[in-house]
Amino acid sequence: MADKQGQERIHTDHHGNSPAAWTAVGIILIASVIAGLSVVMGAWVLFFISAIGLPLVGLIIAKIMASQGLGSTPARRHTQAEAEERAALEAREQGVKTS
């Protein structure tokens, strides 16, 4: 698929869209709201707990969820030989000679 400038755009379905990622984002978002409210209230102990502790908890929970199969799988990287083979195949399909 090409964008408006004609440049090739790569579409990935697994760009962080997983239950583990959404859980981490949700916990960290809630922690930031609590941290902001605690600054306004002057509750510095609550601020440090929510600014440091809760994001760490969110990351740990997300890592556990990902290890249980609820995370996204990383994109497969092609070897140099595979990339060259694919480029040659695409060139042949378009009628371009390669060396």
HUKAMO-V528785 format. One record per helix or strand of 2 or more residues. SS is the DSSP state (2 for helix, 1 for strand). FROM is the first residue (numbers start at 1). TO is the last residue. If there is no record, write none. Layout:
# HUKAMO-V528785
SS_FROM_TO, SS_FROM_TO
This chain:
# HUKAMO-V528785
2_19_41, 2_44_70, 2_80_94
